[in-house]
Amino acid sequence: MRQLCGTVLIMEAIIVALAIAPTIALEHVHGGTAGAVGGGIAVVAIVLAGLVGRPRMGWVLYAGSALQVLVIAAGVVIPAMYVLGVIFAAFWFTGIWMARKFEKRSAAA
């Protein structure tokens, strides 16, 4: 689970950070606002990626799920986040589902 969900969060952080500049140029969002929202989301995603899958860190899956909702909600400020949020939420929940399925098979074997 650690590798799969961590990878989703790292990729999400990269894409969200890269979306800041086009948002400023194309959507005419103030640079400070776009940087704070996008940068904040990217930093939280990186921190959660480092914690996911560690012992006694089950809360990270809930925090990651909340982050997905936050990314979608950030679409109010940065409209591209609506699309990115839905895509990464699908990756996130699919990653959790696949990791749990794999862990069940490994435990049974």
N, C-alpha and C positions, 0 to 999 in steps of 0.2 A: 504494500500500500504506500509505503514511504516514497518509493521511486516514482510511481505513477502519479499520485496526487501532488507530490512535490514538483514534478515536471510541469504539470498543468499550472500550478501557481507561479512558477518561475517564468513560463512562457506568457502567462497573463500579465505579469509585472512588466516584461519587456514590451509587449504590444501596447499596454496602457501608457507606458512612458513614451513610446514612439508616437502615440496619438496626440500628445500634447502640442507639438509644433503645428501640425496641420489644423488642429482645432483653433489655435490662435489665428492662423492665417485665413482659413476658410470660413470658420463659423463666427469670427470676430468676437471671440470670448477674450476677456481681459487676461493678459499673460499670467498675472499673479494668481488669479482664480483657477485657470486651467492647470497651472503648475502645482498649486496646492492640492487640488482635487486629484489630478492624475498622479502626482508624486506621492501623495499620501496613500492612495490605493496601491501603488507599486511597492512602497516600503512595507506596508502591512502584508502584502502577498509574499514578499521575500522572507519576512520574519516567520510567517506561518509555514512556508515551504521548508524552513529549517527545523521546525518543530513537529511536522506531521510524521506520524508513524513511530515516534519515540515512546518508550514506556511511560505510562501514567500521563499521557498527553492526548487522551481521547477527546477532550474538549476542542482540540484543534479542528476536527472534522466539522463541528458545529460552527466554530469561528470562520472556517473556510466557506461554509454554506452561507453564513451571514455576509461574508465578503462578496459573494456572488450577487446577493440581493442588493448590496451597496453599490456594486458596479453598475447594475441595471438602473438603480435609482440615480446614479451620477449622470444619466442621460439627460436629466433636467438641465445640468450645467454644460455638459459636453455631449451633444446629441449622438455622436458615434458610439458612445458607451451603451446605448440601448442594444445595438447590434452585437457589439463585443461582449456585453454582459450575458446575453442569451447564449451566444456561442460557447463562452467559457463556462457558463453554468451547466450546459449540456455535457461538456468535457468533464467537469468536476463530478457531477453525479454519476456519469458513466464510469469514471475512474474509480469511485468508491464502490460501485456495484461490481465492477470487474475484479477489483482487488479482494473484496470479500468472497467472491466466487472462487478465486484462485486459492485463497487461504483455506477455505473449506475443503477443496480438493487436496491440498497439501496435508491438511490435518487428517483426512481420511486415509491417505496413502501410507 
